[in-house]
Amino acid sequence: MALIMKQSAGLKAVTAARSRKSVVVRAGKYDEELIKTANTIASKGRGILAMDESNATCGKRLDSIGVENTEENRRAYRELLCTTPGIGQYISGAILFEETLYQSTKDGRKFVDAMKEQNIVPGIKVDKGLVPLANTNGESWCMGLDGLDKRCAEYYKAGARFAKWRSVVSIPHGPSLIAHRDCAYGLARYAAIAQNAGLVPIVEPEVLLDGDHDIDRCLEVQEAIWAETFKYMADNKVMFEGILLKPAMVTPGADCPNRAGPAKVAEYTLKMLRRRVPPAVPGIMFLSGGQSELESTLNLNAMNQSPNPWHVSFSYARALQNTVLKTWQGKAENVPAAQAALLKRAKANSDAQLGKYDPATEGKEAAQGMYEKGYVY
Amino acid sequence: MQTKMQLRSPRAASCARTLRSRTQPKVMCRAFNSMESPYAEELKKTAAYIAQKGKGILASDESNATTGKRLQSVGVDNTEDNRRDWRELLYTAPGLGQYISGAIMFEETLYQKARDGRQFVDILLAQGIYPGIKVDTGLQMLPGDKGETTTQGLDNLADRCKAYRKQGAKFAKWRAVVKIGEAGCPSTTAILENAHGLARYAQICQENGLVPIVEPEVTLGPGDYSIEETAFWSERVYSHVMRLLNEYGVVLEGILLKPNMCLPGLDAPVASPQDVARVTVRTMMRSIPPAVPGIHFLSGGMSEEEATLNLQALNDEAPNAPWALTFSYGRALQATTLKTWAGKESNWTAAQDILVKLAKANSEAAAGKFKGPHPVPGGGRILQALRTGGAGK
């Protein structure tokens, strides 16, 4: 009912503009809450823990440490992550997969409540994954708009306050105009729907690390996709004060012989952001996309050496979880050590957000690369 | 249940590629990379100089026809000498360069000299004021009877830019006007057409070594439309403009923006400086990426005092804005100056004096430091009709 009223308010606004009565610019029921949530997530020294791997992908993680992919094991692993004592100092939000949103800790607390106790805002992955895109060069598009308004309303009821949708752009495969436009279109429509349901949308057009392109080509493609995405979002009347971005950093492709250190990655990435991101956006939470834990932290630190018009931070999955998984090995007696590893990585990235990270404190594990060619999420 | 998508390796993809895929156009991202353009670094420096905190632009680029109307309003004939005298008064005002970083000129003026034989461009540069040049050739009516316009001037623009640069111009200006406040306005046609003109103009300027001032003016007009409605349409217009600037590979660090402040229609109550500031800053924050060094608001009919107070309020509202919030004022710097001169030699110094006082007031406002009193308090709106039909001779 609220949705129908909202639509007619929007229609009224357009009609009114045409017939010169007063214009309702935006009748968003959740506007103030969205701004508050976005700014809470984009708070100083904090970032997002992405733990929304689908069951199949989570299975791959568990497999890598010899743990069976059962619901209980997935639950136990996610409990380890979100009950890490003190994690809320460094983590402001955690993205969940749908299964996890409805799970509970061993002692019967709902995960969303356990997270709220830790001062962490629960988020939810709402896209339905990538599928082949017709008439393109092997590219994909992201599904999930059908029934999205109802799903978002349900997730809000269950305690989620932000959402995430991941589209991809592949440089080696194009990107073609079709894939480019669909990526921006899907994100814009999802963002508008999510905001209307009270969820802050994280907007993620991931330019994949795959390829042998140089950093200039990456910059070119990133500038193009963000221009397109902001245009479609503006057309769909998305409120920029109530979104968060999740871009890839601007880097050379994984197979490019010319590597780039943190200073260069920071220079190129900030250039891209300054050219494409209006200051109304409160936070930019970078994905790690296959970089090692160490690289992800160093690059983020380099970007925070002087003030930025938006909060520049992290939304890391592999770059926060890699060492945690290896330490846990699926064994209950390893949980404290695994949680300590998570806290350590979270603090390192918190320091990086503040521009104060010191790499001298790191071990060997952190430098391990996590790039997988043709990585399927 | 999510369907998995295996990204095919390029080798496998090539086997499966259909004719359609083989002819797939790549993403339209220009390779106009700052490392390729010989002018890119210079453009960024020029834009940064003009946008430096506490300075703004004197817009003195009225066409001969419009200048004529101004001169006639104080009983002065519209001759080339009188136009030259008037601009000499402005550019030789002592100390103007403390407050003004750029002056926009009409083509005739760019090539004129002061009475003592010095080129205007040299006089300006000696004051630390960069010369700029209006390059559009005026407004034309769009089809339909809504009074909407497009801006002309792309023909031969590259050659003209080269010539202007040779003469000493460092930046250019093109004014696009979007009308709101009437049924059906603005039409999609008007928005797209004006955005396109701005983007192509900006691209050509940069290629030929001039910093383009991009001016999408959502014009103050009759009607009782609200400040929110102005903001709504301004966001739509800027969104299209930014998208096309991106599409045409315009380097944002090397442009300046000249937008309208958000004001309600002429038949609605005048908005307070605080309301103007709140809504205008919000609109800019939503629309303009930080790479643009300066936002130079047009005065567009505001009284001289209103233009200064609103500018101060903008800087109060956003003291840490990522772009300079400053001015490019025509009428708000010239109206009383002209009345004071009235074409009489004996009023020359007094007129220059009031110009510099007005420039100082706006310079202080642009630095967030204007405390008053205003040199010309209590003035009314300074309105002019839209003139169409191409540039006057």
Chai-1 contact restraints between the chains, C-beta under 6 A:
chainA,res_idxA,chainB,res_idxB,connection_type,confidence,min_distance_angstrom,max_distance_angstrom,comment,restraint_id
A,R18,B,A183,contact,1.0,0.0,6.0,A-B,restraint_1
A,S19,B,A183,contact,1.0,0.0,6.0,A-B,restraint_2
A,R20,B,A183,contact,1.0,0.0,6.0,A-B,restraint_3
A,V23,B,E229,contact,1.0,0.0,6.0,A-B,restraint_4
A,V25,B,E228,contact,1.0,0.0,6.0,A-B,restraint_5
A,V25,B,F232,contact,1.0,0.0,6.0,A-B,restraint_6
A,S54,B,Q2,contact,1.0,0.0,6.0,A-B,restraint_7
A,K128,B,Q2,contact,1.0,0.0,6.0,A-B,restraint_8
A,G129,B,Q2,contact,1.0,0.0,6.0,A-B,restraint_9
A,L130,B,M5,contact,1.0,0.0,6.0,A-B,restraint_10
A,V131,B,T3,contact,1.0,0.0,6.0,A-B,restraint_11
A,V131,B,M5,contact,1.0,0.0,6.0,A-B,restraint_12
A,P132,B,M5,contact,1.0,0.0,6.0,A-B,restraint_13
A,N135,B,R20,contact,1.0,0.0,6.0,A-B,restraint_14
A,N137,B,S21,contact,1.0,0.0,6.0,A-B,restraint_15
A,N137,B,Q24,contact,1.0,0.0,6.0,A-B,restraint_16
A,G138,B,R8,contact,1.0,0.0,6.0,A-B,restraint_17
A,G138,B,A13,contact,1.0,0.0,6.0,A-B,restraint_18
A,S140,B,M5,contact,1.0,0.0,6.0,A-B,restraint_19
A,P172,B,P10,contact,1.0,0.0,6.0,A-B,restraint_20
A,P175,B,V27,contact,1.0,0.0,6.0,A-B,restraint_21
A,S176,B,Q24,contact,1.0,0.0,6.0,A-B,restraint_22
A,L177,B,P25,contact,1.0,0.0,6.0,A-B,restraint_23
A,L177,B,V27,contact,1.0,0.0,6.0,A-B,restraint_24
A,H180,B,V27,contact,1.0,0.0,6.0,A-B,restraint_25
A,E220,B,C29,contact,1.0,0.0,6.0,A-B,restraint_26
A,A224,B,V27,contact,1.0,0.0,6.0,A-B,restraint_27
A,A224,B,C29,contact,1.0,0.0,6.0,A-B,restraint_28
A,A227,B,N246,contact,1.0,0.0,6.0,A-B,restraint_29
A,K231,B,R243,contact,1.0,0.0,6.0,A-B,restraint_30
A,A234,B,S239,contact,1.0,0.0,6.0,A-B,restraint_31
A,F240,B,R286,contact,1.0,0.0,6.0,A-B,restraint_32
A,R274,B,P290,contact,1.0,0.0,6.0,A-B,restraint_33
A,R274,B,A291,contact,1.0,0.0,6.0,A-B,restraint_34
A,R275,B,L252,contact,1.0,0.0,6.0,A-B,restraint_35
A,R275,B,P289,contact,1.0,0.0,6.0,A-B,restraint_36
A,R275,B,A291,contact,1.0,0.0,6.0,A-B,restraint_37
A,R276,B,P289,contact,1.0,0.0,6.0,A-B,restraint_38
A,V277,B,P289,contact,1.0,0.0,6.0,A-B,restraint_39
A,P278,B,R286,contact,1.0,0.0,6.0,A-B,restraint_40
A,P278,B,S287,contact,1.0,0.0,6.0,A-B,restraint_41
A,P278,B,P289,contact,1.0,0.0,6.0,A-B,restraint_42
A,P279,B,M285,contact,1.0,0.0,6.0,A-B,restraint_43
A,P279,B,P290,contact,1.0,0.0,6.0,A-B,restraint_44
A,P279,B,P322,contact,1.0,0.0,6.0,A-B,restraint_45
A,A280,B,M285,contact,1.0,0.0,6.0,A-B,restraint_46
A,A280,B,R286,contact,1.0,0.0,6.0,A-B,restraint_47
A,P309,B,P290,contact,1.0,0.0,6.0,A-B,restraint_48
A,P309,B,P322,contact,1.0,0.0,6.0,A-B,restraint_49
A,G374,B,L7,contact,1.0,0.0,6.0,A-B,restraint_50
